[in-house]
Amino acid sequence: MASPATTLKKVLITGAGTGFGYEVAMRLAEKGFDVVAAVEIYGQVQTLKRQAAERGVSLQVEKLDVTHSGDRRKALDWGIEILVNNAGVGEGGSTVDIPAANIRHQFEVNVTGPLLLTQGIAKQMAKRGSGRIIWVSSREGLNVNPFTGLYSASKHAVEAIAESMKDELQEFGVEVATMNPGPFLTGFNDRIFQTWESWEDDPEQRLFDYATLAFPRAQFNPEPVYATLTALAAGEIDSYRNLEPTSMIEETKKLIEAPWTKKTTDGLGTRNDGIQKSFDMTPEQLRDDQDPIPAP
């Protein structure tokens, strides 16, 4: 007899209008799951419905802004058995330059809103005695880099929430896992380095000229995340932490250990290598060893 966890079918994916959420919603629908694909604004609803029809799949497309209490409330009527917390934004810039409103928005979208959404759905799962919650975190939830510190802080918060939640919900039969994508070329990383264009601040007070910066790494084809996140949501793999690309796992572990040997005086008076890379790169660079990304 199949366990309740293997028979879960009703999936809610937030942030399904683009990127990882979009592709995973399509793939889960192709696998026969009953998918609620949530988008931030009403203007995305018809577009996603049309794209699903072109793909030959059926999606229940809903407007769900995770920061909106009314949107979160209506999600409680959908009978969600699998929740993929994918919606998120990235705020790029130095931790000493980013304006207050942008700081608050980063945490509202990536942390507070998703947690409040999850609270209600998780209690429904606990009452039923089964469910699956996946937090789309980031490699940045485990490491840090210059100019993505605020985004990284929000994902470190997600890591803490997810790990606590796993321990808290296990007695109720609810699975919890994280998905930790590295630098993948979906457009998300490059958009992080454009948010400064709308800052309401005094540009003269900034430490850095953001018009000259770019995401500091060549990026991977996103296929491994599509495959792993789809399998994770479907219950086909049961690892708690899932980092892609797997080629970065050892580097990530070493960077987690690195702060134990750092000195406060390291590099004083010189530019950090990671910062210099942001000046040297051009946007949207695919790694040379990656297959071309098909057009949507």
C-alpha positions in Angstrom: 0.0 0.0 0.0 1.3 3.5 -0.9 2.0 5.8 2.0 0.1 9.1 2.2 3.2 11.0 1.1 3.3 9.1 -2.2 -0.3 9.8 -3.1 -0.2 13.6 -2.7 -1.4 15.3 -5.8 -2.6 18.9 -5.2 0.4 21.2 -5.6 0.7 25.0 -5.1 3.7 26.6 -6.7 4.2 30.3 -5.9 6.0 32.6 -8.3 5.0 30.3 -11.2 5.0 33.0 -13.9 8.7 32.8 -14.7 11.9 30.9 -14.1 12.0 27.8 -11.9 8.4 28.0 -10.8 7.1 28.2 -14.4 9.0 25.2 -15.7 8.3 23.1 -12.6 4.6 23.9 -12.7 4.5 22.7 -16.3 6.5 19.5 -15.6 4.4 18.5 -12.6 1.2 19.0 -14.7 2.7 16.8 -17.4 3.3 14.2 -14.7 -0.4 14.2 -13.7 -0.3 16.4 -10.7 -3.1 18.8 -10.0 -1.2 22.1 -10.1 -2.2 25.5 -8.8 0.3 27.9 -10.5 0.3 31.1 -8.6 1.5 34.4 -10.1 2.0 37.8 -8.4 -0.3 40.0 -10.5 -3.5 39.5 -12.5 -1.7 40.6 -15.6 0.2 37.3 -15.6 -2.8 35.0 -15.2 -4.0 34.9 -18.9 -0.5 34.7 -20.2 0.3 31.6 -18.1 -3.0 30.0 -19.1 -2.1 30.5 -22.7 1.4 29.1 -22.2 0.0 26.1 -20.5 -2.4 25.4 -23.3 0.5 25.7 -25.8 2.4 23.2 -23.7 -0.7 20.9 -23.7 -1.2 20.9 -19.9 -3.9 22.0 -17.5 -3.0 24.5 -14.7 -5.2 26.2 -12.2 -3.7 29.7 -12.5 -4.3 32.0 -9.5 -3.2 35.5 -8.5 -1.3 35.1 -5.3 1.0 37.8 -4.0 2.5 36.2 -0.9 2.7 39.6 0.8 -1.1 40.1 0.5 -3.1 38.7 3.4 -6.3 38.3 1.3 -4.4 36.3 -1.3 -2.9 34.1 1.4 -6.3 33.6 2.9 -7.9 32.4 -0.3 -5.1 29.8 -0.8 -6.5 28.0 2.3 -9.6 27.0 0.2 -7.5 25.1 -2.4 -6.8 21.9 -0.4 -3.0 22.1 -1.0 -1.1 18.9 -0.3 2.3 20.0 -1.7 3.5 23.5 -1.3 6.5 24.8 -3.2 7.5 28.2 -1.8 9.2 29.5 -4.9 8.2 33.2 -5.1 11.0 35.5 -4.3 12.9 38.7 -5.3 16.5 39.7 -5.2 17.8 43.1 -4.1 21.4 43.8 -5.3 23.8 46.3 -3.9 26.1 46.9 -1.0 24.6 46.3 2.5 25.5 49.9 3.3 23.8 51.4 0.2 20.4 49.6 -0.1 17.6 51.9 1.0 15.2 51.1 3.9 12.2 50.4 1.7 14.1 47.9 -0.4 15.4 46.1 2.7 11.9 45.7 4.0 10.5 44.6 0.7 13.2 41.9 0.4 12.2 40.3 3.7 8.5 40.7 3.1 8.6 38.8 -0.2 11.2 36.2 0.6 10.6 35.5 4.3 7.5 37.0 6.0 5.0 36.5 3.2 5.9 32.9 2.4 6.0 32.0 6.1 2.6 33.4 6.8 1.2 31.5 3.7 2.9 28.3 4.9 1.6 28.6 8.5 -2.1 28.1 7.4 -1.4 25.4 4.8 1.0 23.5 7.1 -1.7 23.3 9.8 -4.1 21.9 7.3 -1.5 19.3 6.3 -0.8 18.5 10.0 -4.5 17.9 10.6 -4.7 15.5 7.6 -1.5 13.8 8.8 0.4 14.2 5.5 1.9 16.9 3.3 5.1 18.2 1.7 6.6 21.7 1.9 9.5 22.7 -0.2 11.4 26.0 0.4 13.2 27.3 -2.7 16.2 28.8 -0.9 19.5 29.4 -2.6 23.2 28.6 -2.5 23.2 32.1 -1.1 21.3 30.8 1.9 24.5 28.8 2.7 27.2 31.3 1.6 27.6 35.0 1.0 28.9 37.2 -1.7 29.4 41.0 -2.2 26.4 42.9 -3.5 24.0 40.0 -2.8 24.3 40.2 1.0 20.7 41.3 1.6 19.2 38.7 -0.7 21.5 36.1 1.0 20.3 37.3 4.5 16.7 36.6 3.4 17.7 33.1 2.2 19.7 32.4 5.4 16.4 33.2 7.2 14.6 30.8 5.0 17.2 28.1 5.9 16.5 28.6 9.6 12.8 28.5 9.1 12.8 25.4 7.0 15.1 23.4 9.3 13.1 24.3 12.4 9.9 23.5 10.5 11.2 20.1 9.5 11.7 19.2 13.1 8.4 20.7 14.2 6.2 19.0 11.6 7.7 15.5 11.5 5.4 14.1 14.1 2.4 15.3 12.0 3.6 13.4 8.9 4.6 16.5 7.0 7.8 16.5 4.9 10.0 19.6 4.6 12.9 20.1 2.2 15.0 22.9 0.7 16.0 23.5 -2.9 19.3 25.4 -3.1 20.0 26.7 -6.7 23.4 28.1 -7.5 24.1 30.6 -10.3 21.6 29.6 -13.1 20.9 31.7 -16.1 17.1 32.4 -15.8 17.4 36.2 -15.7 16.9 36.4 -12.0 20.5 36.9 -11.0 21.0 39.7 -13.6 17.8 41.4 -12.5 19.3 41.6 -9.0 21.9 43.9 -10.4 19.3 46.3 -11.9 17.2 47.1 -8.8 19.4 50.1 -8.0 17.8 51.9 -10.9 14.6 52.5 -8.9 16.1 53.3 -5.5 14.8 56.4 -3.8 18.0 57.6 -2.3 20.8 60.1 -2.9 23.1 58.6 -5.5 25.9 60.9 -4.4 26.0 59.0 -1.0 26.5 55.5 -2.5 29.8 53.8 -2.1 29.6 52.1 -5.5 28.6 53.0 -9.1 26.1 50.3 -9.8 25.8 51.2 -13.5 29.2 49.5 -13.9 28.5 46.3 -12.1 27.2 42.9 -13.2 26.5 39.5 -11.6 30.0 38.2 -10.9 29.8 34.7 -12.2 29.2 32.9 -15.6 26.0 31.0 -15.1 24.7 27.4 -15.5 21.9 26.1 -17.7 18.9 25.7 -15.3 17.9 22.2 -16.4 19.3 20.5 -13.2 17.1 22.7 -11.0 14.1 22.0 -13.1 14.7 18.2 -12.9 15.6 18.1 -9.2 12.8 20.5 -8.0 10.2 18.6 -10.0 11.4 15.3 -8.5 11.5 16.7 -5.0 7.9 18.1 -5.3 6.7 14.8 -6.7 8.2 12.9 -3.8 10.7 11.0 -6.0 13.6 12.0 -3.9 13.7 12.5 -0.1 16.9 14.4 0.6 16.3 17.4 2.9 18.9 19.8 1.3 19.2 19.7 -2.5 21.9 21.9 -4.0 22.3 22.3 -7.8 24.6 22.1 -9.6 26.1 19.2 -7.6 29.5 20.3 -8.9 29.4 23.2 -6.4 28.6 21.1 -3.3 32.2 20.8 -2.1 33.0 24.5 -2.8 29.9 25.4 -0.8 30.9 23.3 2.2 34.4 24.9 2.2 32.9 28.3 2.1 30.6 27.5 5.1 33.8 26.6 7.1 35.8 29.6 5.9 34.6 32.3 8.4 36.3 30.3 11.2 39.7 31.3 9.9 39.0 34.8 8.6 40.6 37.8 10.3 39.1 41.2 10.7 42.2 42.7 9.2 42.2 40.5 6.1 42.6 42.6 2.9 42.1 45.9 4.6 42.7 48.7 2.1 42.4 46.5 -1.0 39.4 45.6 -3.1 37.8 42.2 -2.5 38.1 39.7 -5.4 34.4 39.1 -5.5 33.7 42.9 -5.9 36.3 43.1 -8.7 34.6 40.3 -10.6 31.4 42.3 -10.6 33.2 45.1 -12.3 34.8 42.7 -14.8 31.7 40.7 -15.9 29.1 41.5 -18.5 25.4 40.5 -17.8 23.8 37.2 -18.7 26.9 35.1 -19.3 26.4 31.4 -19.8 29.4 29.2 -18.8 31.4 27.8 -21.7 30.8 24.2 -20.6 27.0 24.6 -20.7 24.5 23.6 -23.4 22.7 26.6 -25.0 19.4 27.5 -23.3 16.4 26.9 -25.6 14.2 29.9 -26.3 10.9 29.8 -24.4 
